[in-house]
Amino acid sequence: MLGHSFLNGGPRLTGLSPAVLDIIAGKEDTNQLAPQDSPDIDVREIVTLLTNKDPLSPADKHNVVELCVAWDLPTAVNDTNRNWLAEKILHHSMILEQVIWPSKDSSDSEQEWNIEQQCSALAFFRQYVEKDNSEKLKYLIKFWVGWVVFPQHLYIEVISGLLPKSKTCLETLQIPGHHTAYKDFEEALEAAVHTADTGFGFI
């Protein structure tokens, strides 16, 4: 019902901030994300610490570094990069924190890759998302789930094949595990996600 209302000019998604709506819509000039835009209370606290001008205590720095390590973000925190790091953490929490990553003991018959190949493919995917281009993210989400509204969870699998595929009903993105260079992975992913303009690739 929310999607139908949104697409047909009815009442908008009043529960979302203008910044989140801008990201979903893929606008070039977006409103700035705020700590309350993240659904994670811990993320809100970390971002608030970083955006405040007060010096970070050793305990505060430990909490920031712990989160950065978990999300593969830079761990060096100083006065010159605090706002940049806060923004990266917020954007990370909007997509990557929603993803349900493949488990090591996944029994999916399509997963024929060893752990190193899977980790490489997933690292390429993280890099793609963290490049933080709202237009690309809009196409990615549309290809992934069929439209540009975030579901509660996003699923990802590493599979065989030349191009990424999606199972929109299952909110699952399937990425190939054979790429050894990020540029090749990026080109394949962008070729796939732009088929969302015509609906191909939703199955």
Secondary structure in CASP SS format (residue, H / E / C, confidence):
PFRMAT SS
TARGET T0000
AUTHOR 0000-0000-0000
METHOD secondary structure of the structure
MODEL  1
M C 1.00
L H 1.00
G H 1.00
H H 1.00
S H 1.00
F H 1.00
L H 1.00
N C 1.00
G C 1.00
G C 1.00
P C 1.00
R C 1.00
L C 1.00
T C 1.00
G C 1.00
L C 1.00
S C 1.00
P H 1.00
A H 1.00
V H 1.00
L H 1.00
D H 1.00
I H 1.00
I H 1.00
A H 1.00
G C 1.00
K C 1.00
E C 1.00
D C 1.00
T C 1.00
N C 1.00
Q C 1.00
L C 1.00
A C 1.00
P H 1.00
Q H 1.00
D H 1.00
S C 1.00
P C 1.00
D C 1.00
I H 1.00
D H 1.00
V H 1.00
R H 1.00
E H 1.00
I H 1.00
V H 1.00
T H 1.00
L H 1.00
L H 1.00
T H 1.00
N C 1.00
K C 1.00
D C 1.00
P C 1.00
L C 1.00
S C 1.00
P H 1.00
A H 1.00
D H 1.00
K H 1.00
H H 1.00
N H 1.00
V H 1.00
V H 1.00
E H 1.00
L H 1.00
C H 1.00
V H 1.00
A H 1.00
W C 1.00
D C 1.00
L C 1.00
P C 1.00
T C 1.00
A C 1.00
V C 1.00
N C 1.00
D C 1.00
T C 1.00
N C 1.00
R H 1.00
N H 1.00
W H 1.00
L H 1.00
A H 1.00
E H 1.00
K H 1.00
I H 1.00
L H 1.00
H H 1.00
H H 1.00
S H 1.00
M H 1.00
I H 1.00
L H 1.00
E H 1.00
Q H 1.00
V E 1.00
I E 1.00
W C 1.00
P C 1.00
S C 1.00
K C 1.00
D C 1.00
S C 1.00
S C 1.00
D C 1.00
S C 1.00
E C 1.00
Q C 1.00
E C 1.00
W C 1.00
N C 1.00
I H 1.00
E H 1.00
Q H 1.00
Q H 1.00
C H 1.00
S H 1.00
A H 1.00
L H 1.00
A H 1.00
F H 1.00
F H 1.00
R H 1.00
Q H 1.00
Y H 1.00
V H 1.00
E H 1.00
K C 1.00
D C 1.00
N C 1.00
S H 1.00
E H 1.00
K H 1.00
L H 1.00
K H 1.00
Y H 1.00
L H 1.00
I H 1.00
K H 1.00
F H 1.00
W H 1.00
V H 1.00
G C 1.00
W C 1.00
V C 1.00
V C 1.00
F C 1.00
P C 1.00
Q C 1.00
H C 1.00
L E 1.00
Y E 1.00
I E 1.00
E E 1.00
V E 1.00
I E 1.00
S C 1.00
G C 1.00
L C 1.00
L C 1.00
P C 1.00
K E 1.00
S E 1.00
K E 1.00
T H 1.00
C H 1.00
L H 1.00
E C 1.00
T E 1.00
L E 1.00
Q E 1.00
I E 1.00
P E 1.00
G C 1.00
H C 1.00
H C 1.00
T C 1.00
A C 1.00
Y H 1.00
K H 1.00
D H 1.00
F H 1.00
E H 1.00
E H 1.00
A H 1.00
L H 1.00
E H 1.00
A H 1.00
A H 1.00
V H 1.00
H H 1.00
T H 1.00
A H 1.00
D H 1.00
T C 1.00
G C 1.00
F C 1.00
G C 1.00
F C 1.00
I C 1.00
END
